[in-house]
Amino acid sequence: MAMSCKDGKHGSPDNGKYVRYTPEQVEALERLYHDCPKPSSIRRQQLIRECPILSNIEPKQIKVWFQNRRCREKQRKEASRLQTVNRKLTAMNKLLMEENDRLQKQVSQLVYENGYFRQHTQNATLATKDPSCESVVTSGQHHVTPQHPPRDASPAGLLSIAEETLAEFLSKATGTAVEWVQMPGMKPGPDSIGIVAISHGCPGVAARACGLVGLEPTRVAELLKDTPSWFRDCRAVDVLNVLPTANGGTIELLYMQLYAPTTLAPARDFWLLRYTSVLEDGSLVVCERSLKNTQNGPSMPAVQHFVRAEMLPSGYLVRPCEGGGSIIHIVDHMDLEPWSVPEVLRPLYESSTVLAQKTTMAALRQLRQIAQEVSQSNVTGWGRRPAALRALSQRLSRGFNEALNGFADEGWSMMGNDGMDDVTILVNSSPDKLMGLNLSFSNGFPSVNNAVLCAKASMLLQNVPPAILLRFLREHRSEWADSSIDAYSAAAVKVGPCSLPGSRVGGFGGQVILPLAHTIEHEEFLEVIKLEGIAHSPEDAMMPRDIFLLQLCSGMDENAVGTCAELIFAPIDASFADDAPLLPSGFRIIPLDSGKEASSPNRTLDLASALEIGPAGNKASNDYSANSGCMRSVMTIAFEFAFESHMQEHVASMARQYVRSIISSVQRVALALSPSHLSSHAGLRTPLVSPEAQTLARWICQSYRLYMGVELIKSSSEGSESILKTLWLHSDAIMCCSLKALPVFTFANQAGLDMLETTLVALQDITLEKIFDDHGRKTLCTEFPQIMQQGFACLQGGICLSSMGRPVSYERAVAWKVLNEEENAHCICFMFINWSFV
């Protein structure tokens, strides 16, 4: 049947002739299309009846018009997508060509320097042999000039410093002033964050990134200048003076403070000059550097409790990109004074990789996130705007940093210890801390709670990847948290008095993770945790209530080099207002080794067996124990509690004991996660040696062969253990669910766990209906009787959801009934073929 794809024509199903629609008919059909792009046959007949102008058109012709209209829409979207990809590739190609030119210059310079030093060495040898010649060392002392000649604090002197800063920054951003090497694990491409490099052999720590962002240069500069909005470690930036320059630029004198990432190190501050100007080619430049006494510029006295760090010439070069957007170069170069921290922490202050993750890449991620928000819908999950969700994430992170640092100017004061200095207790009775979390919040904290207490501690961890440990703390809260403490903390955001927790009345009824938002690269998640059935007091035991936590989780990628893992949460009221008060608590795990972990990115560890909370454990990958070596990290814990002032001693005692119990739990978990522990405990059963898992794998393969007539896996004569291993490593996602009124998953292979983003233990908390969208659920309900009667069904491709709320597309799926030895239905097995995250 011939069909037209033009607006004005349609194909007649009877005679094949083309009939032209009138403009009025096209306009009416377009209106209907925007209301319902895919109307049913009943709906199409209803349209003809309701719209007289369409009365002379056959329903089948209407159907063809809508098909063609959807085809054009799909083609338009695909063309737009290809144009966007082409624009990205063009910009990325330009960046790569520039990077190639810079590397060629660097190679030429190295070759020249190599020849110069070789000649220099030969001359030095001759000069040493000939006593009549002046030595090279002494001859070089006659023309010593200072690197930065003294200048005054006048506008002309500051402009001289600014111009020198600009030249040095550009030589780092696009020249060869610093030897850059590619950041470990970073591969440039159209969907990557950009080209990221770290310094090699230069003073201090330095990182450089260049990439494409879908924002105009002026907007990019505006966002990056607002450092506290994207740099989580930045406490404040005060602009003390602004001077316009003759070339249309501005010079600013800034004082910046950074939070300390752990209780074991002091905070940092900077006294900076920032210069904003426009180059001759139209590029926008924002560059910064520290002002030192050697430059004879304006000085800033030292501030108590802060270590004055130095920022070497750094900044942003932003160029407009053809077709919209900007190409940006970012350079961060600092001397963080590592001498001021304990030796064990110095790798944290001497690592360019850590600087790249925390500062350089964070700036690029913020720009990409905002560009995506601008191009897409303004409302995300739970009806919240992206800016509101970012503000909540920022408040959680900032509140945790405030508690961790405990600055006196924010009202914090230290309490005496109880004879042990492992846990530090700080108290804040400042009204700003209680009600100033957001003055517009009408309820606020109950008037009886007039102070906040923070208990904090740090500990050194060995041989446990931060991402693995954080994932366990997130998924198995009951292993370290006390429900009565959670109930006490939750009472602080409810109107009414809260009492000290007594004995533990009831355990966790259940933990439900409700995804709220995530960043583009899924390196950070914002979620709501629902703790079901928590009893705070004996009176609540009969009717336990639910508790809600707002939680920020980051650093769960095992392959991200130099990034810290954070789990920060705060109790919220069920109303969950944007301006609700937050008292954040949580964990921060900072890796101290800059080397890249060699562990497999697809490994999923089940820790339940090592902690004796489940019957069987997951597979511990062989490479896990081989690569960990002497991996080190420092964990910092901080928990906040609102309380009545007369209860200070009691709450302090409770907080100390609670943090100590958490430390003990974390040490137990870390020991269970240690590869040496896993390899030395022969009693830990993995799926490869579990008889139940081997039997289930055999049933799955036999049932598939029975119903489908083909083998699921290649036949092997090595027994059940080999079958399970092959099934476990199968490239498609295979998972089993129970035959209950509300089916839950009972088993999944490695690909299935990766697709659902979970572990074998947490898998049992996921119901079948949760992973499908509405269309998938309807399809499953339609096909389920066929599965039970015929034994199998083939499902069309579609979209499902991981446990983290990420959409997953699959080409097609197969479902079949798994029979046991008695040929009774044991469970239903699903196989998702060619799946990928959208």
N, C-alpha and C positions, 0 to 999 in steps of 0.2 A: 504493500500500500504506500503510495507516495504521500509524503508529508512535507509541508513547507515550514521553514524556520524564520519566515519573515513576518513582521507584525501585521501587515495588511492582507495576508492570504491564509487560506486554510485548505486542506485537501479533502475532497469529498470521498467518502468511503465507497460510494456506489459507482460513479463514473470516472473517478480519477481526475476530474477537472479542478482547477484552482478557482476559488471564489474570493473576491476581495472584500474584506470587512470595511465597513464605513468607519470614519474617525470616531464617531460617537460610540460605535460598538467596541472598538479597541479601547477607548477610554473607560467604558463600563467594565470590560474584562480585566483591565489593569487594576481597577479599584477592587474588584473581587479577588484578584490574585494576591494583592497585598494583605487582604483579610484572611485568605485561605489558599495557600499555594497548591495544595493537593486535595481538592474536594472529591468526595465519594460520588458514586453515580446518583444516589438519592439527593445529595447536596446540589449536583449539577442540574438535575431536573427542577429542584426548588429554585435555583437561580434563574432558570428560564421563565418560570412562573412569576417570580417577583420582579423581573426586569423586562418590561414589554419590548424594549429595543432589541432583545435577543430572542424574541419569540419565533422568528423565522429561521433560526439556526438549530440544526439537529444536535441532540445531546452528545452523539459520538464526535461531531465536529468540535464541540466545546471541549471534549476530552483531549482531542488532538491539539487544540490551541494551548491548553494548559501544559501538555507534555512539551511542546515546543518552547513555551515560555520558561519552563523549568530548565530546559536544555540551554537556552540562551543565558539564563542566570548563572548556571553552573560554569558555562564557558567564560562568562564575564569575570566571575570570581577567580577562576583558574588563571585567566590572563593577567588579572591584577596581582595574583600571588607570584606568577612568574616574573612580572615586571619588578616586584619588590625583591625577589631573590636575585634577579639580574643586577639590580642597582646595588645590592649588598655585595655581590661578587665583584662588580666593577670597582667599588670602593675598597674592598679587601685586596683586590689585585693591585690597586694603586699603593696601598699600604705595604704590601709585600715587595713591590718594586722599589719603593723608597727604602725599605729595610735592607734589601739586597744591595742597593747603592751604598748605604751606610756601612754594611759589612765589607764591601769591596774596599772602601776607603780605610776601614780599620785594618784590613789585611795589608794594604799598601803601607800604612803607617808602621805596622809591626815589622814588615820586611825592611823598611828604612831604618827603624830603630835597631833591629838586629844587626844590620851592616854597620851602623854607627858605633854600637857598643863593641862589635868585633874589632873595628879599627881603633876605637878608644883603648881597648885592652892591649892591642899591639903597641900603641904609642906609649902606654903606661909602662909596659915591659922594657921598651927601649929607654925611656926616661929614667927608670930605676937603674939600668946598667950604666948610663952616662951621668956621672956626678956633676958635670958642668951644666946639665939641663935642670931647669926648675921643675919640681914635681907637679904632677897634674893636680894633686890635692891642694897644694899651696897656691897654685896659679888660679884655681877656681875661687879663691877667697877674696879676690880684689874687686869683684863686681857683684857683691851681694846687695839685692834690692828687696825691700819688704814686699810681701805678696799683696797686701792691701795698704796703700799709702794712707796716712792719717787724713781724715776729713773732719769738717765741723758739722754741727747739727742744724745748719741753715738749710733752707729749701734747696739751694744749689748743691750743698754737700750731700743731702739725702738723694737728690736726683742722680748724682754721680754714683752713689751706692746702688741705686735702683737700676741704672743702665748697665752697670757691671754685673748685677744679679741676672738681668735679662740675657746678657751675652753668655754667661756661664750656664744658665738653664737651657738655652737653645742648643748649646754645644753638647749637653747631655741628652736632650730630647731627640735631636735629629743628627747630631754629630758623633764624634768618637772620643769625647772627653772621658767617658767611662766605658770600660769593657763589659758589655752586657752578654749574659748567657740565658738561654731559654729557661723559663720557669719549669721545674719538674712537673710532668703530668699535663702540661698545657699544650693543646694542639690548635693552631689557628684554623678557622673555617667560617662559613657564612653564619652559622648558628652559635659560634663560640663567643665568649665574652670579649675576645680580642687577642692581640699578640702581647704576651706578658713576659718580661725578662727581669732578671735580678743581677746585681753587680757582682763582679769578680775582682778581688784584689784592690778595691778602693777603700779609703778611710770611711769608717762608719758603716751604715747599712743603707742600701739604695734599691729601688725597684722602678721599673718603667713599664707602661702599658700604652698601647694605641688601639683604637677601635672605632667602630661606627655606631652612632646613636641617632635616633630619630627625633632630635630636638634642634632648634636653631641655636647658633653660637651664643647669643646673648642670654638665652634661657639656660644653656649649659653653664656659663660662667656664674650666673646668679645662683644656681643650685649648688655648685661646688664651693662657692664662697661661704655658704651657710654650712660650715663644717659640722656643727653638732647634729644636724639633721641626718647625716649619713655615716659619720665616724662615731661609732658607739663609745669609744674610749675618750671622746672629747667632752670635758666637763663644761667649758665655757670659752668663748672668744670675745674679748672686749676690744672694741675699736677706740683707741685713745686719741687719735688725731687723723685728720684727712687733709691732704694737700693736693690741689689740682696742679697739673704740670702743663707746660706750654704746648706740648704735642697732643693735648686732649686726654691724657691719661690721668691717673690718680695714684698718689702714694699714701698708704695707710700704715700707721703704727699700731700693732696688735699685741695684746697679751693673751696667750692661750694656755689653758690648763688641761692636762690629761689625767684621767683616773689611773690608779694603779690596778693592774689586772688581778693581783693576789694580795693577801695580807702580808706576804713576806717581802714586799718591796715598796719603797716610797713612790708617791705620784711624781709626775714630770710637769714642768712648765716651760714656756718659750717666750722670748721677747723678740718680736718679728717686725720686719718691714715687708709690706706687700705692695707690689707694683702692678697696676693694670694698664695695658696700652694696646694699641692696634698697630700691627705691622703694615708695611707698604703694600703687601699682597692682600690685605683685608683680614688677615688672621688675627684672632683675639688672643692675647697672652695675659695670664695672671701668674706672676712669679713671686716667690717668698724667700727670705733668708733671715737668719738670726742676726741681731745687732750685737756686736761685741765691743769691748773696750778698745781693742786694737784698731777699730775703725774710727775712733774718736767721735762716734755718733751719740745720740741720746741714750741714756742708760736706764735700766730698771733694777731697783734693789732686789735682792733675794727675798723670797717669800718662805715663811716657816712651813715645814713639813713637805716642801717641794724641792726636787732636784732640778736645777736649771740645765735643760738639754739644749742641743744645738741643731738647728735646721740649716743644712747647707743648701745652696741654690736649688730650689724645687719649684713646681708649679704645673700649669696647664696651658697647652697650645691647642686652640680650637679653630678649625678651618671649615668654612661652609662647604657642603658636599653637593655635587650636581644632582638635581632631582629632589632636594630637601634633605634635612638632617645635617649632621656635622661629623667631621673626622677629628678625633681628639687624641692628643699625646699627653700622658700624665707622667711626671717624674716626682718621686719622693726620695729624699736623701737626708738622713739624720744621723747624728751622733747621740745615742741615748744614754751615755755615761754608764756603761755596764759595771764600772768599778763600784758603784753605789749599792749593788745588790749582792746577796750571797752568791758564792761561786756556782752553786748548783743551778741558779736561775740565770746565769749570764748568757747561756745559749739563746734564751728568749730575747735578750737585748742585743745580741750580736748576729741575729739571723735576718738576712734580707728576705727570705721566704716568708717569715712571719709578718714583716712589714708589708710585703706585697698583698698578703691575704687580708690583713686588718685595715689597710689604708688604700692602697692603689686599686686593688680589685673591688673593694667596697664602694669606691667612688664610681667606677664603671657600672657596677650592679645597680646602684641607686639611679643612675641616669637611664639605664635600660628599663628598669622597673617603671619609672615615671613615664617614659616614652610609650611603653605598652599600655599603661593606664589611660594615656591621652588618646590612643588610637582605638581603644575598646570601650566597652560599656562602663559607665561610672558607678554601677552598683554591682557588688560581688556577693559572696555568700552571706546569708543571714541579713540581707538588705543593707549591708554596710558599705560605705564608699571606701575606695582604696586608701585615700588619705587618712580616714578615720582609723582604719586597721593598722596603717603604718604608725600612726600616733600611739596606738595602744602598744605596739611592739617596742617603740622608742621609750615609752613610759616604764614598761617592765624592765628593759635593759638599764635605763637610767636609775630607776629605783634600786635595783640590785647593786649597781656600782656605788650609789650613795651609801647604802648600808655597809658595803664592803670596805669603803674608804673611811667612813665615819669622820668627816671633817668637822672641826669645832665650829666653824662659821655657819654650819647648818644646824647647830644645836646639839651635836653628839658629845657625850662625855663618857669616859671609861669607868666601869665599876671595878672594884678590887676582886681578885680571884679567890678561889676557895682552897688555895694551897697548891693548885696545879695550874699551869699556864697554857694548857693545850687548847682551851676554848676562851676566846676573848668576848666579854660582855660590854656592849655599849648601850646607853640609854639616851633617849631624845624626848624632852618634855616641851619642845618648842611648839607653839600653836600652829605654826606653818607646816610642821611635819604631820600634824593630825588633820587639820581642816584645810591646810593649804595645798593638799594633793590636788584638789580642784575646788576652788571656793564656790563655784556655781552648783556643786553637788548639794542637793537640798537636805538629804538625810545625813550624810557624813558619818563619822564614827559616833557611837553612842557617847553621850556626855560623861558617862561613868568611866570611859577609857580615856585618860588624859595623858598618856605617855606611850612611847614605843620602845621596845627593847630588841636588840639585835645580838644574836649569838653567832660567832664566826670562827672558823678554824681552817687551817691548810694542812695538807698531808702529801707526801711524796709517794707516787705509785711506780711500780716496776713491772715491766713485761705484760702490760695490758693496753691494747689500743684504745684511745679515748672514745672513738666512735662506737666501738663494741660495748664498752662500759656504759656509755650514756644511753645507748639503745636499750640495754637491760634495765637501767633505772627508770626509763620511761615506760617500758612495757610491763614491768613487774613492780609496781609501786608498793604492793603489800609486803615485799621483801625487805623494805627499809623504812617505810612510813608507819606512823601510829595513827589509827583512825580517830582516836579521841583528841589528839593534838590537832589534826585537820579540822575536827568539829569545833574545837576551841578557837582556832584561827578564823574559821568561817563566821563565827558569831560576831567577829569584829565589824563585819560589813552588813550586819542586820541591826535594825533598831531594837534595842533591848539589851539587858545586862548579859554578860557572859561570865561563867564561873570557871575556876581552875579544873582541868580534867582530873578525874580520880583514876580508879583502875579501869583497864580497857574493857568496855562493856561489850562491844561487838566488833568483829573483824570487818573487812571490806566485803560488802555485798557484791561488788563488781565495779570494774572501771571501764567506762565507755569513753573513747576518744572521738570527739566531734570536730572534724576539720573545719577551720575557719578561713584561712588564707595561707598562701605560700608564695615565695619569690619565684622568679622565672626559672632559675636553675635548681629549684627545690633544695637550696642549701639552708633554708630557714622556713620553719613552719609555725604558724599561729593557730592554736587549737583550744577548744574548751574541753576540759576533763570533767566528766560526770561520775562522781563517786556515789554509787547507789547503796541505800540502806545503811547509813552511818548513824549509830546511836551515840549521842554525846553524854547522856546521863542515864541512870537507871530508869528514869521516867520515860525516856525516849526509846527504851528497849522494845516496848510493845509496838510503837509506831516510828520506826527509824525514818529519817529523812535523807533526801539527796543533797549532796554538796557539789558546788561547781567551782572549778579552778580555771582561770585564764592562763594558758601555758605557752611559752616561747621555747622552741627547740631548734637548735642549729648544730652543725658539725657532725652529722651522722654519716657523712661520706668518708669511707675508710681510705679512699684514694686522694683526698684533698690534702696536699702537703702544707704543713705550717698553720693549719687552722685549728682553733680551739673549739671544744664541744661545750655547749651550754644547755642547761635545762632550768628555766626560770619560770616560776608560777606564782599566782596570787589568788586568794579566794575572792569570788565575786558573788553578788546577789543574783538571784534568778532573773531579775529584771535586766541586768547586764547593760547599764547605761554607758554611753561613750565617755562620760565624765565621772564614772564611778571611782571611788578611792581605791588605790592599789597598795598593798604591802608585799612587795616581791620577796621571795625566798628562792633558794635553789643551789645549783651546782655549776661550777666552771672547771673544766679539765683542759689544761694547757700542755701540749707536747713540748718536751725540752730537747728532743732530738730532731735535727733538720733532715735526717735521711728519710727517704721515701719507703713506706712500708711495702713489702713485696707480696702482701696477702692478696688473694684473689678478690676482685671486686664483686663477684657473684656469690661469695660464700655467705651462708646464713648459719649462725651458731645457735644451737638451742642449749641454754644454760641450766635448764630445769633439773637435769639429771645430776649435774655437779652440785647443785644446791639442794637436792633431795626434795623438790616440790612437784615432781611429776614422775610418771612411771618409766618413761624412756626418753633418751636424749636424741638430739639431732646429730648430724654428721660433722665431726670436727675435721676440717680439711687438713690434709697432710702438710700443705704449705704453711699453715698457720703456726705450727710449732717450729718450723724451720727458719722463719724469717724474723721472729720477734726479737731474738737476741737479748739485748739489754735496753729495751725500750723504756724510756722514763717520761713521766709527766707529773705535774703538780695539780692536785685538786683543791679547790677552795669552796668551802661551804658557808652559806650565810642564811640564817632564818630570822624573820622578823615577827614580833608579837605585839599587839596592842593590849594594854593592861591598865588597871586602876593603880594610881600612884602608891597607895598604901599596901599593895600586893607585890611591890617591886622585888623583894628578896625571894618570895615564893616563886614568882615567875622566872627570876634569874636562875634559881636552882633547877626548876623544871627545864628551862632552855638548855642549861649546861648538860644535864643528863640526856636530853633528847639528841643534841648534836653528838655527844659521845656515843650514843647508841647507833646513830647513823654512820659515824666513822667506823664503828665496829662492823656494821653490816656491809659497808663499802669494802672494807678490807677482806671480808669473807667472800664477797662477790669477785673482787679482783683476784683473789687466790684461786677461785673456781675458774676464772677466765684465763689464768696464766697457762701458757702452753706446757710448761713443765709439769703443772698439776694435772692437766688433761692427759698427758702422755704417761704419767706415773701411776694413774689410777686405772688399773685393768678392769675394775668393776663397773666403769662407766660404759653403758651400753649405747651404741650408736645404731642407726638404722641398718648398717651393714652387718651387724651381728645380732640384731633383734629377731627372734623367731617369729613374732607376730607380724613384723614388717615384711619379712621374707615371705610368709604365707600370703599376706595381702597382695604383694607384688605378683606372686604366682597366679592368684585368683584373677587379678586385673588382666593379665596377659592371656590367660586361658579364656576368659569371658569375651575379650575382644576378638580372639580368633574364632570363637563359636558364633558370634553374631555378625562379624564383618567379613569373615572368610579369609582374612589375611593376618599376617603376624604383626603385632605391635612393635616388637623389637626383634633384632636378628636372633635366630635360635642359637642357643649355647648349651653345651653339655657340662658346664661347670657347676650346675646346681642352683639352688634358690638364691644364694648370696650373690652370684653373678647376675641373676635376673634383676634383683633389687638394685644393684649398682648401676646396671644399664638403664633401668627405668628412672633412677634418681638423676642420671646425667642426660636424660632425653631432652632434646632441644625444645620441644613443645611443652606447654604448661599442662601437667596432668594432676588432677586433684579429685579426691573422693568426698562425698557428703553422705550423711546418715539418712536413713529412711524413717524420718520422724515427721510429726505435724509441722515443725519448724526445722527444716534440714540445716545442719551445721557441718562445716568441713572437718574431716577427721584425719586426712592425710594429703600431702602434696609433695611433688618432687621439687628439685632445686629451682627449676624454671617457674613452677607454680608459686613457690614462696616468693621468688623475685617479683613475679607479676602482681601478687597481692601485697607485696611489701610487708611481710610479716615473718614470724618464726613458727615452728611446729607447735609450740605451746600456745602462742597467741592465736594460732590458726583456729583453734576450737572455739574461740569467741566470735568468729565470723559466720554469719548465717548466709545461706545461698542467695536469698533475695536481696541482700545488701550489695552484692557485687554487680547486679544487673540494673540497667536503667529501665524506664517504664516500658519501652518497646521490647527489651530483652525479657522482662518479667512476663509480658503478655505472650511472647513467643514460647517461653518455657512452659507456661500454663497450658498452652495449646498442644505442645509436644509431649508433655509428661505422660498422659495416658498411653501414647504410642510407645514410649520408652518402657513402660511397665508391661504392656501387652506384647509388643513386637521384640522388645529387648534392646532396641537402640533407636537413635534418631540423629539426623544430621541437621545442624542449625546453621542458618546463614550468618555471615559476618556482621559484626556490630561493635558496640561500645559497652565496656563494663568498667567498674571502678575498683581501684585498689583500696586497701584498708586506710590509706592516707588520703583518699578522695581523689587520686589522680586518675584521669580517664585513660583507659587502655583499649586500643583497637585490636581486633583479631579478624583474620581473613575468613575463617569458618571454625565451627566447633562440632565435636562429636560427643554424644552422651550414650553410655551403655550401662546395662545392669550387670553388676558384679555378683556372680554366684559363688557360694561356698562349696565345700565338699559334698554336702547333701543336696546341692543344686537349688538351694533356697536363696532368695535375694538378700545379699549382705549389705550392699550400699550401691550408690550410683556414681559412676566415674565420668568426669568431663575431661576433654582434651581440647585446649585452645591452640589453634594452629596459626603460626606466623603472627604472634602478638607483638605489640610494641606500645610504648607510652606515646600518647598524643602530644 
